[in-house]
Amino acid sequence: MYDTTSAVTLDKIESWKKEFINQGGIDNAENFPFIMIGNKCDRMDKAVDKETAEQFGETHGGMPCFETSAKEGTGIKEAMEEVVRRAAQQKRQEEEEIFIPRDIDLGKPTEPQSRGGDCGC
């Protein structure tokens, strides 16, 4: 999240993102569903316009950018819906990567192998 009235906060997003990855133990960071949220879009004294933020997000991992106002409740629903959409998409991709062999027949009983002796074990 950055403050639309402070360009410095936009510049700090990459370091905050790296810190989140490190502290969160994110293994597959390039596929993590990051988004950028620019708060205080209701203010007239913007230092970061939406186009600049969108270009930043695109060049720093393809993060979509949303402008929000916590004060007015603007844009928050859309941003959170995108987080959920991206997380669900990532989950589906991870599930598709699971290898399940086709030649296992779970319905066919197997005979226990005997190690010798009369006990059958």
C-alpha positions as CSV (number, residue, x, y, z in Angstrom):
1,M,0.0,0.0,0.0
2,Y,1.2,3.5,-0.8
3,D,-0.1,6.9,0.0
4,T,-1.2,8.8,-3.1
5,T,-0.2,12.1,-1.4
6,S,3.4,10.9,-0.9
7,A,5.7,9.8,-3.8
8,V,8.2,8.4,-1.2
9,T,5.7,5.6,-0.3
10,L,5.5,4.5,-3.9
11,D,9.3,4.2,-4.0
12,K,9.2,2.0,-0.8
13,I,6.8,-0.6,-2.2
14,E,9.6,-2.8,-3.6
15,S,11.4,-2.9,-0.3
16,W,8.2,-3.6,1.6
17,K,7.4,-6.4,-0.9
18,K,10.8,-8.0,-0.4
19,E,10.4,-7.7,3.4
20,F,7.0,-9.4,3.2
21,I,8.4,-12.2,1.1
22,N,11.3,-12.7,3.6
23,Q,9.2,-12.5,6.8
24,G,6.3,-14.5,5.3
25,G,8.5,-17.3,4.0
26,I,7.0,-17.0,0.5
27,D,8.7,-19.7,-1.6
28,N,7.2,-18.9,-5.0
29,A,7.3,-15.1,-4.8
30,E,7.1,-14.5,-8.6
31,N,3.6,-16.1,-8.5
32,F,2.4,-14.5,-5.3
33,P,-0.8,-12.5,-5.9
34,F,0.5,-9.1,-5.0
35,I,-1.5,-6.0,-5.8
36,M,-0.8,-2.3,-5.2
37,I,-3.2,-0.1,-3.3
38,G,-2.9,3.6,-3.4
39,N,-4.8,5.1,-0.4
40,K,-6.2,8.6,0.0
41,C,-7.5,8.9,-3.6
42,D,-10.1,11.3,-2.2
43,R,-7.4,13.9,-1.5
44,M,-6.8,16.8,-4.0
45,D,-3.0,17.0,-3.1
46,K,-2.0,13.8,-5.0
47,A,1.7,13.3,-5.5
48,V,1.3,10.0,-7.3
49,D,-1.2,9.8,-10.2
50,K,-2.8,6.5,-11.2
51,E,-0.9,6.2,-14.5
52,T,2.5,6.5,-12.7
53,A,1.4,3.9,-10.1
54,E,0.1,1.5,-12.8
55,Q,3.5,1.8,-14.7
56,F,5.3,1.1,-11.5
57,G,3.2,-2.0,-10.7
58,E,3.7,-3.3,-14.2
59,T,7.5,-3.0,-14.1
60,H,7.7,-4.5,-10.6
61,G,6.1,-7.9,-11.1
62,G,2.9,-7.0,-13.0
63,M,1.0,-5.9,-9.9
64,P,-2.4,-4.4,-10.7
65,C,-3.0,-1.0,-9.0
66,F,-6.1,0.2,-7.2
67,E,-6.8,3.6,-5.8
68,T,-8.8,3.6,-2.6
69,S,-10.1,5.9,0.1
70,A,-10.4,4.4,3.5
71,K,-12.2,7.6,4.5
72,E,-14.9,7.3,1.9
73,G,-14.7,3.5,1.4
74,T,-13.9,3.9,-2.3
75,G,-12.2,1.1,-4.3
76,I,-11.7,-1.2,-1.3
77,K,-14.2,-3.8,-2.5
78,E,-12.6,-4.0,-6.0
79,A,-9.1,-4.3,-4.6
80,M,-10.1,-7.1,-2.2
81,E,-12.0,-9.0,-5.0
82,E,-8.8,-8.9,-7.1
83,V,-6.8,-10.3,-4.2
84,V,-9.2,-13.2,-3.9
85,R,-9.4,-13.7,-7.6
86,R,-5.6,-13.9,-7.9
87,A,-5.2,-16.1,-4.8
88,A,-7.8,-18.6,-6.2
89,Q,-6.1,-18.6,-9.6
90,Q,-2.7,-19.3,-7.9
91,K,-4.3,-22.2,-5.9
92,R,-5.8,-23.7,-9.0
93,Q,-2.4,-23.6,-10.8
94,E,-0.6,-25.2,-7.8
95,E,-3.2,-28.0,-7.8
96,E,-2.7,-28.6,-11.5
97,E,1.0,-29.1,-10.9
98,I,0.4,-32.1,-8.7
99,F,1.5,-35.3,-10.4
100,I,-0.9,-38.2,-10.1
101,P,0.3,-41.4,-12.0
102,R,-2.2,-43.0,-14.2
103,D,-1.1,-46.6,-13.7
104,I,-2.0,-47.1,-10.1
105,D,-5.0,-49.5,-9.6
106,L,-6.3,-48.8,-6.1
107,G,-9.1,-51.4,-6.6
108,K,-6.8,-54.3,-7.2
109,P,-5.8,-56.1,-3.9
110,T,-2.1,-57.1,-3.7
111,E,-0.8,-60.2,-2.1
112,P,1.4,-59.6,1.0
113,Q,4.9,-60.6,0.4
114,S,6.3,-63.2,2.8
115,R,9.7,-62.7,4.3
116,G,10.0,-66.4,5.0
117,G,8.9,-68.6,7.9
118,D,5.3,-69.6,8.8
119,C,4.1,-66.3,10.2
120,G,3.2,-64.7,6.9
121,C,4.8,-61.4,7.7
